[in-house]
């Protein structure tokens, strides 16, 4: 056959099998959904009917986008119990309109009682922020973690083991994000009329356990005066 080339045939076969593998990988999500629905209905025929009626969570979860840290699964809670916001390295950034919109909605509409900032050991965002590597646009986001590192540099440099140092930065980053939450006008407005507790947690991927860092920022008086709003 004119123009026939065995290498081309091999290339087409490789593309075909790659596409076939991608399709199967994609379809397993839909198949998993079918199993999820069947399992839920077998236990409670009204599960989805009741779930669709109303969302009344007591908790707002600010977590990392890492796929290994699903809020409901690691806390053993049901769908509808936790309102979730996730981003790289569980950051609370005062210029992030997306996050601020979630926060305002959680406080003013859902009336959540607890806000949890949950980081995790081995966080890729934290590890990258500790290095001099440039990753493009995400550098701007990770700059916030670098600021945390610089603030606590003396403590961190005293930790020789790099894994332990990164673990400590994960904890320090969570503590800073808890403080950043308390500095928002939305939190301080809520504190005027009711109790809203802010918690700092870290999740261990290798243990499955949550560590409560017991960060104490629960009222405007816990902040430097310059960050207190006259509300």
Secondary structure, 3 states (H helix, E strand, C coil): CCCCCHHHHHHHHHHHHHHHHHHHHHHHHHHHHHHHHHHHHHHCCCHHHHHHHCCCCCEEEEEECCCCCCHHHHHCCCCCCEEEEEECCCCCCCCCHHHHHHHHHHHHCCCCCEEEEEEECCCHHHHHHCCCCCCCCHHHHHHHHHHHHHHCHHHHHCCCCHHHHHHHHHHHHHHHHHHHHHCCHHHHHHHHHCCCEEEEEEECCCCCCEEECCCCCCCHHHCCHHHCCCC
